[in-house]
Amino acid sequence: MIFEVKEKDGGILATVSGRLDTPSAVMAQEEIVPLLKNADKVITLDCTNLEYISSSGLRLLLTIRKEASAKGGKVIVEHINDEIKKVFMMTGFFNLFEIR
């Protein structure tokens, strides 16, 4: 799993690639620190290359959303594949995020 974070149009763009499973979610805790520090902005998570997400990965996304909510920011999730969309629908995450 790779989180690539950069500033874009006054917000933050994070490209998520690979598998966001339990082992990678633990490692990603450090990689999301820039997102949490900038949670007052619009954070866009580009999931074009995200292949899989587990409950640990969902928990990581929820951490980002909670921080953004507390700081007045917003999280947008874009380009999720059909399998991840099903996971979002089954878990209620589809209603927690703006999905594009």
N, C-alpha and C positions, 0 to 999 in steps of 0.2 A: 504494500500500500504506500502510495506517495501522496503527500499534501504539498502542493506548490502554491505559495502565497505571494501575491503581489498587489500593489495598489493600482486601481483602475477607476477613472472617472469620479474621483472623490470617495470611492468606496474600496472594498477589498474583494479581490477575486481569488478564490481558492480552488485549484484544480485537484480533484480527488481521483486517483487511478488505482487499479488493482482490486484487491479484496480487503474490505474493511471488516475483518473478523476479530476474534478475541485477541490473538497475539499482536496483530497490527494496530488494534485500537489502543492497547497498552502503550505501544511505541508512539502512537500519534498524539498522546497526551501532551508531549513536549512540542510537537509540530503545530498544535492549535493555539499555543500561547499567543502568537501575534493576532489571531482572530479574537481571542478573549480580550486582549488589550485594546483592540479597535472595535469593540462590540457596540460602540455608539454610532457606528456607520452602517451602511448597507453592506452586508456580507453576501456575496454570491458564491454558492458552491456548484462548480461545474462538474457534473458527474458523468460526462460523456464516456469516460474510460473506467468508470466504477463497475466492476464485474459482479460483486457480491457484497451484501451487508448482513451482519449478524446482529443479535440483540446488543452486543457490546458496541458495535458501530452505531446503532441507533441511539444508544445512551450518550455516545460522544457528540452526535448531532444535537441531542437534547441539551447537553451542557452548553453548546454554542448558542442555541436558541434562548435558553434561560438567561445567559449573560447579556445577550443583545436586548432582550426584553427589559431587563433591569436597567440597562444603560440608555434605553431609548433608540436602539438600533433595530435592524430588521435582517432576517435571513431569507434568502431566496435560494431554492434548490432547482437547478435546471439540468435538462438533458438526462433524466433517469431512464434506464431501460425498462422493458416490460416486467421483468422479474422483480426488480427493486420497487417498481410502482405497485406490484401486488403486495409486497411486504409492507410498504407504506399504507396501503389501503387496509390491510388486515390489522395493523397495529394502531391505526388512528393517526399516524404521522402525516398522512395526506392532508389532514385538516389543521395541522400545527404549523405547516410551512407554506409559503407561497411557492407553488410548483410551476415551472415554465418548461 
